[in-house]
Amino acid sequence: MAADTQRPTHTVEAIPSDVTASVFLGNPILDNLVGCMVAMNGEIWATKRRMKVLESLLAKKGVTREMIENYVPTPEETAEWEKDRDRFVTLAMGPLTNDAFRNISADFPKRG
């Protein structure tokens, strides 16, 4: 079902917070690892669920496991899959680059 592009929406851009500069668990490294784990678990579960649907549909259409194992992607597919891989790595591992320095109990600076 296609989205109704003529319908007015009431969405606005999110107001950025200073949460990436905060420390919630007493150690910024621990915060970063927890952020990675949450992101990775969300991505993994979404992928597993989608795979279960695909496997069921493929089995009903006669696609065998051997056919899947022997598949060789086209150069275009490889390029697209690499872009998706890079997005996943950024999402899952990006929190490791967070330079949090403000304790959660600290006052957040006011934005002007």
The 8 nearest C-alpha neighbors of each residue, nearest first, counted from 0:
[[1, 2, 3, 4, 5, 6, 7, 8],
 [2, 0, 3, 4, 5, 6, 7, 8],
 [1, 3, 4, 0, 5, 6, 7, 8],
 [2, 4, 5, 6, 1, 7, 0, 8],
 [3, 5, 6, 2, 7, 1, 8, 0],
 [6, 4, 3, 7, 2, 8, 1, 9],
 [5, 7, 4, 3, 8, 2, 9, 10],
 [8, 6, 5, 9, 4, 3, 10, 2],
 [9, 7, 10, 6, 11, 5, 4, 3],
 [8, 10, 11, 7, 6, 12, 13, 5],
 [9, 11, 8, 12, 13, 7, 14, 6],
 [12, 10, 13, 9, 14, 8, 15, 7],
 [11, 13, 14, 10, 15, 9, 8, 16],
 [14, 12, 15, 11, 10, 16, 9, 17],
 [13, 15, 16, 12, 11, 17, 110, 18],
 [16, 14, 13, 17, 18, 12, 19, 110],
 [17, 15, 18, 14, 19, 13, 107, 20],
 [16, 18, 19, 20, 15, 21, 107, 108],
 [17, 19, 21, 20, 16, 22, 99, 15],
 [20, 18, 21, 17, 99, 97, 98, 16],
 [19, 21, 99, 18, 100, 101, 17, 98],
 [22, 20, 101, 18, 99, 102, 103, 19],
 [21, 23, 102, 103, 27, 101, 25, 99],
 [22, 24, 103, 25, 21, 30, 102, 26],
 [25, 23, 26, 30, 22, 29, 27, 103],
 [26, 24, 23, 22, 27, 102, 29, 30],
 [25, 27, 29, 28, 24, 22, 30, 23],
 [28, 26, 30, 22, 29, 99, 31, 25],
 [29, 27, 31, 30, 26, 32, 95, 97],
 [28, 30, 32, 26, 31, 27, 33, 24],
 [31, 29, 27, 33, 28, 32, 24, 34],
 [30, 32, 94, 95, 28, 34, 29, 33],
 [33, 31, 35, 29, 34, 30, 36, 28],
 [32, 34, 36, 30, 35, 31, 37, 29],
 [35, 33, 31, 37, 32, 36, 94, 30],
 [36, 34, 91, 32, 38, 33, 37, 92],
 [35, 37, 33, 39, 34, 38, 40, 32],
 [36, 38, 40, 34, 35, 39, 33, 41],
 [37, 39, 35, 41, 91, 36, 40, 34],
 [40, 38, 42, 36, 91, 41, 37, 43],
 [41, 39, 43, 37, 42, 38, 36, 44],
 [42, 40, 38, 44, 39, 43, 45, 37],
 [41, 43, 39, 45, 40, 44, 46, 38],
 [44, 42, 40, 46, 45, 41, 39, 47],
 [43, 45, 47, 46, 41, 42, 40, 48],
 [46, 44, 42, 48, 43, 47, 41, 49],
 [45, 47, 43, 49, 44, 48, 50, 42],
 [48, 46, 50, 44, 49, 45, 43, 51],
 [49, 47, 51, 45, 50, 46, 44, 52],
 [48, 50, 46, 52, 51, 47, 45, 53],
 [51, 49, 53, 47, 52, 48, 54, 46],
 [52, 50, 54, 48, 49, 53, 55, 47],
 [51, 53, 49, 55, 50, 54, 56, 48],
 [54, 52, 50, 56, 55, 51, 57, 49],
 [55, 53, 57, 51, 56, 52, 50, 58],
 [56, 54, 52, 58, 53, 57, 51, 59],
 [57, 55, 53, 59, 54, 58, 52, 60],
 [56, 58, 60, 54, 62, 59, 55, 53],
 [57, 59, 61, 55, 60, 56, 62, 54],
 [58, 60, 56, 57, 61, 55, 62, 54],
 [61, 59, 57, 58, 62, 56, 55, 63],
 [62, 60, 58, 59, 63, 57, 56, 64],
 [63, 61, 57, 58, 60, 66, 64, 67],
 [64, 62, 66, 65, 61, 67, 58, 57],
 [63, 65, 67, 66, 68, 62, 69, 58],
 [66, 64, 68, 63, 67, 69, 62, 70],
 [67, 65, 63, 69, 64, 68, 70, 62],
 [66, 68, 64, 70, 65, 69, 63, 62],
 [67, 69, 65, 66, 70, 64, 71, 63],
 [68, 70, 66, 67, 65, 71, 64, 72],
 [69, 71, 67, 68, 66, 72, 65, 73],
 [72, 70, 69, 73, 68, 67, 77, 74],
 [73, 71, 76, 77, 70, 74, 75, 80],
 [72, 74, 76, 75, 77, 71, 78, 70],
 [73, 75, 77, 76, 78, 72, 79, 71],
 [76, 74, 78, 73, 77, 79, 72, 80],
 [77, 75, 79, 73, 78, 74, 72, 80],
 [76, 78, 74, 80, 75, 79, 72, 81],
 [79, 77, 81, 75, 76, 80, 74, 82],
 [78, 80, 76, 82, 81, 77, 75, 83],
 [81, 79, 83, 77, 82, 78, 76, 84],
 [80, 82, 84, 78, 83, 79, 77, 85],
 [83, 81, 85, 79, 80, 84, 86, 78],
 [82, 84, 80, 86, 81, 85, 87, 79],
 [85, 83, 81, 87, 86, 82, 80, 88],
 [84, 86, 88, 82, 87, 83, 81, 89],
 [87, 85, 83, 89, 84, 88, 90, 82],
 [86, 88, 84, 90, 85, 89, 91, 83],
 [89, 87, 85, 91, 90, 92, 86, 84],
 [90, 88, 93, 86, 87, 92, 91, 85],
 [91, 89, 87, 88, 93, 92, 86, 38],
 [90, 92, 35, 88, 39, 38, 89, 93],
 [91, 93, 89, 88, 94, 35, 95, 90],
 [92, 94, 89, 95, 90, 96, 91, 88],
 [95, 93, 31, 97, 96, 92, 35, 34],
 [94, 96, 31, 93, 97, 92, 32, 28],
 [95, 97, 94, 93, 98, 31, 92, 99],
 [98, 96, 94, 95, 99, 19, 31, 93],
 [97, 99, 100, 96, 20, 27, 19, 95],
 [100, 98, 20, 21, 27, 97, 19, 22],
 [99, 101, 20, 21, 98, 22, 102, 27],
 [100, 102, 21, 20, 22, 99, 103, 105],
 [103, 101, 22, 21, 105, 104, 100, 23],
 [102, 104, 23, 22, 21, 105, 101, 106],
 [103, 105, 102, 106, 101, 23, 22, 21],
 [106, 104, 102, 103, 107, 101, 21, 108],
 [107, 105, 108, 104, 103, 101, 102, 109],
 [106, 108, 105, 109, 17, 101, 103, 18],
 [109, 107, 110, 106, 17, 105, 111, 16],
 [108, 110, 107, 111, 106, 17, 16, 15],
 [111, 109, 108, 107, 16, 17, 15, 14],
 [110, 109, 108, 107, 14, 15, 16, 17]]
